Amino acid sequence: MNLLRKAAISLYAAKRDEALATLEVYFQRPAGIGEHSDLLAEVSKWTDVLANADDCLQAVANHFDDDGRVAG
């Protein structure tokens, strides 16, 4: 596998995992989040991060092969 492609996948997967973990905390234990007065704005922000990471992972999978060549 091309190392730069692998690094991009790792980056987007980490962003996805961070967003999922954060959203899980907001959805499951919102009372424990004292410093955020606008939880809906935070949920919206992290949902955008999640969607973007998913979109980026899908784009890499759709358009590049394992060697980093444009798939055609």
PAMAR-175919 format. One line per field, with one value per residue (C-alpha): residue number from 1; z, y, x. Coordinates in Angstrom, 1 decimal, decimal comma. Layout:
PAMAR-175919
tivex = (NUM	...)
c3 = (Z	...)
c2 = (Y	...)
c1 = (X	...)
***
This chain:
PAMAR-175919
tivex = (1	2	3	4	5	6	7	8	9	10	11	12	13	14	15	16	17	18	19	20	21	22	23	24	25	26	27	28	29	30	31	32	33	34	35	36	37	38	39	40	41	42	43	44	45	46	47	48	49	50	51	52	53	54	55	56	57	58	59	60	61	62	63	64	65	66	67	68	69	70	71	72)
c3 = (0,0	-0,8	2,5	1,8	0,9	4,1	6,2	4,7	5,6	9,1	9,5	8,4	10,4	13,5	12,9	12,5	15,7	17,6	16,4	17,3	20,8	21,4	20,1	22,2	25,3	24,4	23,7	26,6	29,4	28,5	32,2	32,6	30,1	32,2	30,1	27,0	27,3	23,7	23,4	20,1	18,5	19,7	18,4	15,1	14,9	15,7	13,3	10,5	11,5	11,3	8,0	6,5	7,7	6,3	3,0	2,8	3,5	0,8	-1,7	-1,2	-1,5	-4,6	-6,5	-5,6	-5,6	-2,9	-4,7	-4,7	-8,4	-9,7	-10,1	-13,4)
c2 = (0,0	3,5	5,1	8,5	7,0	4,9	8,0	9,9	6,9	6,9	10,6	10,5	7,4	9,1	12,2	9,9	8,0	11,3	12,6	9,3	9,3	13,0	12,5	9,5	11,5	14,3	11,9	9,5	11,8	15,5	16,4	15,8	18,5	21,6	24,0	23,8	26,0	25,3	21,5	21,5	23,6	21,2	18,2	20,0	20,7	17,2	15,7	17,9	16,5	12,9	13,5	15,1	12,2	9,6	11,5	11,8	8,1	7,2	9,5	7,9	4,4	5,4	7,2	5,6	2,0	0,6	1,9	5,5	5,4	7,0	4,2	4,1)
c1 = (0,0	1,2	2,4	0,9	-2,5	-2,3	-1,5	-4,5	-6,7	-5,3	-5,9	-9,5	-10,2	-8,8	-10,9	-14,0	-13,1	-12,6	-16,0	-17,8	-16,3	-17,2	-20,7	-21,2	-20,2	-22,6	-25,5	-24,9	-23,7	-24,5	-24,8	-21,1	-20,2	-20,3	-18,2	-20,4	-23,5	-24,7	-24,6	-26,6	-23,9	-21,2	-23,2	-23,6	-19,9	-18,8	-21,5	-19,9	-16,4	-17,8	-19,5	-16,4	-14,2	-16,6	-16,8	-13,0	-12,5	-15,0	-13,4	-10,0	-11,5	-13,5	-10,8	-7,4	-6,2	-3,9	-0,8	-2,2	-2,9	-6,1	-8,6	-10,3)
***
